Amino acid sequence: MAAVLVDDATRARLTDRFGAELAEPWCDALPDLVARLSAKWQLTVREARPGNTGRTLLCTGPGGDLRVLKLTPDPEVARLEFAGLRAWAGCRRAVQVLGTDLEAGAILLEGLVPGTELRGRPVPWPELGALLTELHAVAPPSDLPPLTERVTFMYDITERTVPGSPAEEHLTPELLARARSRALALASAGPVAVVHGDLHPGNVLDAGPGRGAVAIDPRPSVGDPAFDLADWLYLPLAAGGTLEDGIEALRPHLPGLDSERALAWCAALAPLAAHPPLRRREHTPFTDALLEMAR
């Protein structure tokens, strides 16, 4: 059975993200685009998966190997992702690029096997430390934006979607403004590295015993590498522990860990972490802890 390239949920999500003027014609033209790229790269599409900024297709390559075709309506999204992945070319802890058609918003990636997300699994702290060390060790290229742009984008999206949602009573304009200011201050100072920008457990895959944990789907920028730690330090907090539990678990595996800056980022990004569960009406001790942190 052929993969469904565009369903109603995909069309609605992309329209919400990019607007109907861009998303609708792109969705309509997607089958022809996939056919052209499949012929170009000798791909057989096996499965379509959702993505916040486009569509991800699991494919079989000409040698029978797994390959991943990522497509987005906005070529700038593809160009930014490629810029980050190009900086990590040859890094075993980052997914590798096999081909691009950036004008079409397309990136062809290696497939990772088994490719299981780390979401919902015990954190392999030694693996995470090795991944962070490798990603943050490369020289920042000149074509990546500063981390301040990533922070601004994230808070702009949140401030646009909070009004009218169940999160509105908790994420007030004053709280969001205060947290944005803290995040921008952190992003404007401190050490400088290539920052993944969206390094949560769903964007780290198990690539098997020979390779270990591998990062995918970057939203890269240049700035304080401690930004990439927040989503991992929240995990012990969500499980009933503390941020410091995460710091102590990671410290032996991440040389030079700046716990003060890492904890400051956790506070500055706390409203963004609280936003999704609060929108789902999941008001829990974890969201209470995040809100308290942001005050």
Secondary structure, 3 states (H helix, E strand, C coil): CCCCCCCHHHHHHHHHHHCHHHHHHHHHHHHHHHHHHHHHHCCEEEEEEEECCEEEEEEECCCCCEEEEEECCCHHHHHHHHHHHHHCCCCCCECCEEEEEHHHCEEEEECCCCCEECCCCCCCHHHHHHHHHHHCCCCCCCCCCEHHHHHHHHHHHHHHHCCCCCCCCCCCHHHHHHHHHHHHHHHCCCCCEEECCCCCHHHEEECCCCCCEEECCCCCEEECHHHHHHHHHHHHHHCCCCHHHHHHHHHHHCCCCCHHHHHHHHHHCHHHHHHHHHHCCCCCHHHHHHHHHHC
